[in-house]
């Protein structure tokens, strides 16, 4: 099996007649954050639920630290920490009671529980709330408690399903920082449909579309797909499409209206400056210039097209 922390082989799952995911394979071999990116309904949660042993797959195998999850679920799950999309919080318990309960559910040795709870509280910066009822915490702190239960037994593999869902911008920044810290000690799989989330914290990306793995690579590889490749320019006194097309090396000009044009370009960071300079020199009266990035939908379309 080698040294994979997680090995997913030809995973497929079907709900009645519909395949939710088909033939997904990947390995996680190191610490850090791997992003599982996909639009809602792409198959992310199904994949995560199978990898965490919540759902039995129709086909394929999952190994956690070399242990077959289906054949030895109790043993394999000792190495997994899971935060589902809806954190499984018992809100009438205090934070400490809840984490102790989570530790016992993970079959931790009684003698280790107190220390493990203290460490989880400390790592998630919630020690000062240990005696507070969970229902009296803000959304951001409830999410920290959810993450604390996922790491209380010090698993080698931590799975976080949409961990910043429903949080305000400040809470999102805090949770992202916490995830980065956890990733220094653990392999983290983070599911999200938000591209900026992946860009902010992931080292590697797996992208699922329509139940198929359409991309697998580093953040750098992925960024090459979403480099800007066009900009829209609006000129009150436009010289026309032909003049704009001849002005600088580009991959074509599309007229959107008499005054607005979309200009496609290769990786040339100075191209917009050339158009601004010419506009000033020739009195074209530049009103607007907007660089366009690929949208997530376009990237999905590009990647899905490459696979099919």
PyMOL commands that set and color helices and strands:
alter all, ss='L'
color gray80, all
select helices_A, chain A and resi 44-51+73-77+95-105+110-123+127-129+134-136+139-151+169-183+195-201+219-225+241-247+271-282+296-307
alter helices_A, ss='H'
color red, helices_A
select strands_A, chain A and resi 6-15+18-28+32-37+59-64+67-68+80-83+157-161+187-192+204-209+212-218+230-235+253-255+260-264+286-292
alter strands_A, ss='S'
color yellow, strands_A
deselect
rebuild
show_as cartoon
